[in-house]
Amino acid sequence: MCTTGETRYQRRGDTLYKVYPEPKTHQDAQRACAADGGHLVDVKTPALQRFLVEMVSDVNKYRDYWIGLQLEGKRNWKWTDGTDIRDCDYINWAPRHPHPKHPTDCAQLSSSHGFKWKDDGCEQKEYFICQKGPGDNNGCHRRRGNVTLLYFYIRYYNCHEFDTNV
């Protein structure tokens, strides 16, 4: 099915999602989402991935779709909310992506890879998916510093408090 024109937001929990069948660069897609009160989608759980694949398949299953994942620096992929992908349990890169020798800065759901994630040049014009609301965050856990060092300080404090050795 090849659809063009207006699509509607679909609710999933406390969040709304919308597919835009208008090819735009990654930056222009992010601007369009922001103008509508949202941002490019953060795909942090397999359940959300499945939901989005159903949505895009109803619009055009042969297109790629920008998502809110971008390379920051040389190795750090981050979602639009600033969450580092390394802090997430769910990662869905297509084979050989991101390309180890020639990574590009933006990510998309790739139709040729079963809608797994693929890195591509941000200047490419693709359809895109916006989200309004908190999304699925239960798959990501921000790191809280050095747990080993924290454990040492707790033991050190307890030993001094009770006059024993570490």
N, C-alpha and C positions, 0 to 999 in steps of 0.2 A: 504494500500500500504506500503510495507516495502522496503525502499531504503537505499542503502549504497553507499559510495564513495563520489565523489566531488559534492558539490552544489555550486550555484553561488550567488553572492551578488544581492540583490534586492533593488532598489532605492525607497525611500519614502521621498519626499521633498528633503532636503539637506543632507540626511543621507542614508547610505547603511547598509543593514542587511543581515546576512548570518547564516544559520543553519548548524551546524557541526554534522553530524551523526557518531560521534566518542565518545564513552564513556570516560570521563575524570573526575578527581576530580575537585572541584570548582577552586582550585588554579591552576591546570594544564590547565583548560579551560581558565582562565583569562590570563595565560601566552601565550596560543595559539592565543588568540585574540590580545594581545599586539604585538606578533611577526608579525602579519598581519596588524599592524597599527591601531588597534581598542581596544575595551574593551567589557566585557560582557554587554548585552543590559540593558538599564535603561527604564523600562516600566512605564512612568509617565502619560499616558492618555488612556482612553478607546479605542480611535481610533487606537492607536499603539497596544494595547492588541489584538484587533480584527485582525489587519494585521498580527501579529505574530502567532496567532492561525491558520490562514489560511496557513501561511508558514510551520509551524510544522506539520499540518495535511497532507500536501502534501508529507512530508518526512516520518514520522511515527507517527500516532496519538495515539499509545500505549506507547510511551516513555515519560519520564519526561525530562525537559530541564532547565539547569542552566540559571539564569538571574543574573544581576549585583547588587543584593540586599544582604547585609551582616549585621549581628548583630555586633554592636560596643558597647562594654561594656555589661551591663545586659539588657538594654531595648531599645537602640537606633539602629534602622534599617536604614542603609544608602545606597544610590546608589553609583555606582563607581565614580561619579563626586563629591561625598561628600555631596550631598543633603540629608538632614534628611527626612525620609518618613513622619514625622509629619508635614512637610512644604508643603506637596502635597495634592491636592484635591482628587486625585485618589489613592485608596488603594483597592486591590483585593485579600485579603486573603481568603483561603478556610475556611469553618467552623472549629473551634477549632484550628486555626493556626494564628500566631505562637503559639505553645503549651505553655499555661501559666505557667505550672510547670516545664517543661523540654524543654525549647527552644533550638533549635540547631542553628548553626551560619550562615547558607547559605540558600538561597531561590531558588525555581525552579517553572516553570510552571508545574503543576501536571496533568497528563492525567486522573488520577482517580477522580479528582475534577473538571473536565470541564476546565482544564488549568487555574484555579485560582492558587494563589500563596500558596506554602507550604514550611515550614521550614524543613530542613533536614541536616544531618551531612555532612559537607564539604568534607569528605573523600569518600562519595558515588561517583560512576562513572556514569555520566549521559551525554546525548547529551547536546549541548549548543548553544546559539545564540550570535553572535558578532554584534557590531555596530561600524561603522566608521562615524564620524560626530557628530553634536550637538544633534540630537534626538529631542524629543518633550519635551520642558521645560515649556510650557504654563500652565501646571497643578500644578506647584510648585512655591512657593513664599517664599524666605528666610525671616525669621523673622528679623525685623529691630530694635530690642531692645524694651524697655518699652514705649509704646505709651502714657500711662497715665502720666508717669513722664515727657515725652517730652511736653505734653500739659500743665502741671503745669509750667514748665520753660518758655514756651512761654507766658502764662498768667502773670507770675511773672515779666518777662522782660517788657511786655507791661504796667503793672501797675506802675512799677518804672519809666518807660519812660514818662508816662503821669501823674505821681504823684497821683495814686489811690491805693486802697487796693485790695488784691487778693480775 
